[in-house]
Amino acid sequence: MRRVSVVLISRNQAWNIARLIESVLREVDGADGCEIVLVDSASDDATVALASRFSITIIALHGNQRLTAALGRYIGFHHTTGEHILFLDGDMELIPGWIAGALNVLDHHAEIAAITGRLIDQLPPRDPDARGPNPAAGWTDGPLEVVSHGGGAALYRRSILERVGTFDPRLYSDEEPELCLRIRHAGYRVVRTRAPIAYHYSEPRYQLATVLHRRQRHLYLGLGQNIRHHLRGPLLWPYLRERGFGLAPGALIMLATGGLIQALLARRPRQAGAILAAGTVLIGVDMVRRRSVSRSLFAFAQRLVVLEGTVRGFLLRPIRWAEFRPSYEVLPASSGRGSTAGQGETAHG
């Protein structure tokens, strides 16, 4: 069995794919038994062409299906053989020294199933020359922090994923928190190192445009999908405690909005005034707590969008495993790059 496999996922990231692959190759090039697999979600830019310059395996997902990070990770996992699998997103860049240090941790702590590191976040996307602050070279020793899940970049033990199941490819989002909940429910730990794992070239998190863009990509549906999937299972309440932090405020906001509209249509000024007064007080308290009007208004809008996505995800008809037929083409890492097509060839996990 190979020591390490690296799974990269991408979609229209020609602006970063070479930088990502090169950062991984610097760490594993020449390493005994290492493999790199890129799973691309039907990019219509030069992502695949640029990646084809490197000696890696490329899997091109066809566009006639839900193209999600979960599907990419699932397909990538089932096309690797490594004892440990590192997953990285297409908008990242691996930081030198992290893999070797993380492997050393796993070698000495059998109870750790997954290990991640801090992301150096919100660097300008689509800028090939952008660089964050340079972290200390090599591995940074320090205490391990127990966390609920990784942040899109994490190293997993294959044996544990084979036991509890890997990423659920039917999810639009939130596949990593759901997987790590299953891992922890089985008695293993997920930890984060003091050492940073990757640069993350991402859009500013606390902007309404980012929230709306994520909504357009269906990235708020996964919460509702997971709630429906675990509705009658032992993981429902643990999942809600960890991931449902915005649902109650969002539901309250929506109910208050509905009550206000109803009061206005029924011409009940006192009821409408009471709702407006209560809402004004709550928003005022939140503004004082956050010490920012803009942040409070952003949180208000974000909660509504998250709740709306959660409801849509919950109402979405689940895909049964019997219906799951992934469609893709494998381009082996070889001269000439012969190709093979695949559909429904991966095991369910």
N, C-alpha and C positions, 0 to 999 in steps of 0.2 A: 504493500500500500504506500502511496505517495505521502510525504510528510505534510505538505501544504498544497492546497488548491486556492486560487483566487478567482472569485466571480465578480465581474464588472457588469453593470447594467447601464444602458444608455438609450437616449432618444433625442435626435437632433442636437448633438453636442460635439459637432465638429470643432467648435471653438476650444474644446478642452480635452478631447479624447487622447490626443498624442501625449499631452502633458501627464494625464492620468496613467496611461500605459507605461510611459517612460519611468514614472516614479515607482511603479511596481517592479519593473524590470531591474531597476537599480538595486532593489532589495533581494530579488530572488534569482537574478540571472546567474546561471551556473550552479544554483543550489540543487542538490541531489533530489530528484523526484518531484520537482515543483511544476505545476501547470497553471495556465491562465486562460480563462474562458470569458469572452465578452458576449453578453446577450443583448442584442439591439432590437428595440421595439419599432420596427418599420420606419426608420429614419428616412426623411426625404432630402437630407443634406449630404455632406461628404463624410459623415461619421464612419460608415463601414469602409469606404475607400481609404481613408486615412488609417484606420485600424488594421487594414489588410497589409500594410507595409511592415507590420511586426509579426514575429513568429508566435502567434497565439491562435487559439481556436475561436472562431466567430460563429455565433448562432443568430440567425436573422429570423425574428418572429414575423409572421405574416400579419397583414393589417386587417384580416377578416375576423377579428376576435377582440376581446377586451385586452388592451395593451396596458399593463400595469407593472409597477415595480415588483409586486408579489409574484406575478407570472414569470418575470425575468429571473428572479432569485430562485424560484421553484425549478424552472427549466435548467438554470445554471447548476444548481445543486445536483440534479440527476445526470449531469454530464461531467461530473468530476469524480475523482476517486480518493482525494486526499484525506488523511487522518484528521486534519483541521481545515476548515474552509473560511477564508476571509471574504466578506462581502463589502463592496464599495460602490457608491453611486457614481454616475457619469460626470457629476459636477464637483468631484473631489480630486485631491492630490495627496497621495500617501506620504507621510513624514518619515524621513530616514530613521532607521533603528527600531521602529515600533514593533515589527513582526518578531524579530529575534527576542526582544524583551517579553512580549506577550506569550510566546511559545515556552519560554523559561518558566513563566508563572503557571501555565497549564501543566507543565511537567511536574511541578511540585505541589499542585493543589487539585486532586482528583475530583473534588466536589464542585469545582468551577466548570460550568458548561459553556459559558460565553464570556468573552472579555472585549471591552471597547475602551476608547480613550476620549479625551476631550477634543471637540472639533474647534478649530480656529475658524470662526463662522463669519458669514455675511461679508465676504470679500466680493469685489465687483465681478459679476458674471460676464461672460462673453468677452473678457479681456485677457488675451493670451499672455500678457506681460504683467498682470497683477500678481502681487505676492504679499502675503501677510507678514507679521513680525516673525523673524527667524527664531524658532525654538532652540533650546540647548541641543547640541549635537548628541546623537545616540540616545540611549535609554535613560529616563529620569526615575531614579528609585524613589519610592514613597509608599505610603499606605494605599491599599486597594479600597475603593469605595463600593459598597453594595448598592446596585441600582436596579430599577425595574426592567429596563431594556436599553438597547443601544440606540444610536441616532442615525441609522443608515449605514454605519461602518462598524463592523464587529467581526471577531474571530470565534467560530463555533467548533465544538467537537462533533465530528460526524456521528460517532456512536450514540450521542445523546439525541441528535436530530433523528436518527433512525429509530430511536425508542419512542420519542414523544411526537414525532411527525415534524416535517419541515414547514416552511412558509405555506400558507393557504393561498393558492394561486387564484382563487375565485374572488378574493377581496380587492376592492378598489384602493384601499389604504388601511393603515393601522395594522398591517400584517406582522410587523416586528414586535410591538407590544403584546399582541395576542400570542405569538409564538413564545416569547419570553415568559409570559404568564404560565403557559403549559410547562415550560422548563422548570420554573420555580415551584409549581404545584407538584412536580415529580420529585422534588427534594434537592435540586441543584441550585447553584448560585449564578447570578450574572453580576459582573464587577466592571468597574471603570478604573483605569490607571491614571496616575498623576501625569504621565507622559501623554502629550497630544497625539492623536492617531492620524489626523488628516487636515488639510486646508479644505474649506467648504466655500465654493464660489456660488453664492446664493443671493436671491433678492432680499432686500430689507424685510425682516420678519414683521415689524410693527407698522405696516402700511396697509391701508385699505385696498390698494391696488393688488398687493400680494395675496390678500385674503380672497379677493374676487377671482384672481388668476387660479388659485388653488381650487376654488369652487368650480371653475370652468373645467378643470382637469379631474373633477369628481373626487377630490382628495378628502372630502368630509363625509363620504358615504360609508367608509369602512367601520366607523363607530356603530352605526345602525345595523350594518350587516353582522357585526360580531355580537351585538346584543341579541339579535334574532337567532343566531346560530347557537348561542349559549343559554337561550331563554329558559330551558328546563334543566340545565346542567349545573354542576357545582362551581363553575368558574364565573357565573353571571355576576354575583355580588362582588367578588374580588375585582373583576374587570370594571364594573361600574365605579367602585371606590377609586380605582387608579385613573380611569379614562373619562369618567362622566362628570368631571369637576365643573364643566360649563353648562351642563344640561339644566340643572335646577334654576339658575339665574335666567338662562335663555327662555325656559318655559314660562317663568314668571313674567318676563318682559312681553312675551307673545300673548299671554292671557290678559295682561293689563292693556295691551294695544287693542285686542279684540273687545274687551269690556268698554274701552273708550269709544271705539267706533259704534258699538251697539248703543251706548248712552247718547251719542250725538244723533244717531238715526232716530232714536226714540224720543228725542228732544227732552232729555233729562239733564238739565244743566248742573244740578247739584251733584249727581253721580259722576258726571264727566269732570267737574271741578275737583271732586275728592280724589279721583284717579290721577288727574294731572298734578295735584298737590303732593300726593304720596310719591309719584314718580319723580317729581322735582326734588323732593327731600332725599330720596335714595340716590339719585344721580349726584346731588350736591355732596352727600357723604362720601360717595366713591371718588369724586374729584378731589376732596380734601385728603382722602387716604392715599391716593396716587400722586397728589401734589401736581396734577396736570389735567387741564380740561381736555386736551387732545387725546391723551391716553385713555381717559375715562370714556370719551365718545367712541374711540376705536374699540375698546373692550365691549361696549354696548353693541356695536355693529357686528363685531366678530362672533359674539355669542349667538346672535340671531342667525348668522350664516351657518355656524356649526350646528345649531339645533335644526335648521331647515335641512341640512345635508344628512343629519342623523335620521330624521323622519323619513327622508327619501330612501336612505340606505336600508332602513328597517322594512319598508314596504316593498323593496326590490325583491323579486322572486329569486330565491336561492338557486344556484346551479348545482344539481346533484352530481356526485362523482361519476355516475353512469353517463352523464351528458357532457362531461369535461373532455374535450378533444383539442389539445393545444396543436397549433399548426406552425411549423417553423422549417428552416433550412439550415443545415450544418455545413460550415465551410472549414474543413480541417486545416490545422496549421502545417501546411506542406507546400512545396513548390508547385505552382500551377493551381492550387486550391480547388481540387475537385469538390463537388458538393453532393450532399444527400438530403432528401426531404424527409421530414418527420411529421407525424400526426398521431397524437394520442399514444406515444411510445413510452412515456415516463410513468413510473409507478406513482400511486397516490400515497401521500405521506403527510 
